[in-house]
Structures are given as structure tokens and as C-alpha cells.
Amino acid sequence: MAEQTSSSITIDAPPEAVLAVIADFERYPEWAGEVKQAEVLETGADGRPAQVRMVLDGGGLKDDYTLSYTWTADEVRWTLVKAQLLRDLDGSYALKPLDGGKRTQVTYQLVVDLKIPMFGMLKRKVEKVIIDRALPGLKARVESVAG
């Protein structure tokens, strides 16, 4: 991924619990504030979502888009399949077990590009806002479910 924004957070739950919340797309509107709707369109051979349609309303950024997901034991990656306004929305959650697997460091990396012209600095700001809202929401959701 070129010119990406990233940030990390530590969650008081094992990686498996974090992955379970990430995979539960229908519940994203409950904890990912900008996601107003999420629908799994396709499931992979591993039983995890492979393609997901989302409706985003992030203030100045509104779109209806589809993402393709790939999963490993310690990472979730996604790439944009189609959208109305977005040209790119590629990212990942990388999970690192801490304290013998009792806690997890989650690093979120994201690249956003719009079909309309946008300065690089503004793109990074959009990415940072998305990440800065998503990570605390993910942490709160995982810890409430796992706790």
C-alpha cells in the first residue's frame, strides 16, 4: 500500500475475540459510528466474510461501497471492489498477541482515495479520522463482548 495512515491500540482480549468482532459486520453500525449499514454478500471457504457491502456516512464522506476481505490468523486485509465516490479504500487490521495471548495490539492501516481530486494532506486527514474513530470503537466492542 502506498502512502498509508496507521495507528495502534491495545485491547484487553485475545486475538480470536478481536477477529470475531471484526468478522461480525452486521453489528458494525453499533460500534463503528460512520458505518450505517453492513451486509455480507459472500462468504469464503473458511466461513468468514469474503465480500461486504457497507453504507458509510462520515460527515463529509458518504458512500455505498463493497470491500473484498482476506483473513489470516493475525491479519485482516480488505480492498475496494466498487463504490460511488471512493477510488481506493484499502487497509488492514494486524493483530499481535500480548501477555501470552490475553491482550492484543491491533494496528490499523488505511489508504483512502476519492474519485474527486483531493490533496494528499487532506487524504491522510480523512484516513486519520476514520482510524481514530474505529480503533476505540473496536476496543470498546471487543472488551464488552469478551469481558
Sequence and secondary structure as in RCSB ss.txt:
>XXXX:A:sequence
MAEQTSSSITIDAPPEAVLAVIADFERYPEWAGEVKQAEVLETGADGRPAQVRMVLDGGGLKDDYTLSYTWTADE
VRWTLVKAQLLRDLDGSYALKPLDGGKRTQVTYQLVVDLKIPMFGMLKRKVEKVIIDRALPGLKARVESVAG
>XXXX:A:secstr
  S EEEEEEESS HHHHHHHHH GGGHHHH TTEEEEEEEEE TTSSEEEEEEEEEETTEEEEEEEEEEE SSE
EEEEEEEESSEEEEEEEEEEEEEGGGTEEEEEEEEEEEESS   HHHHHHHHHHHHHHHHHHHHHHHHHHH 
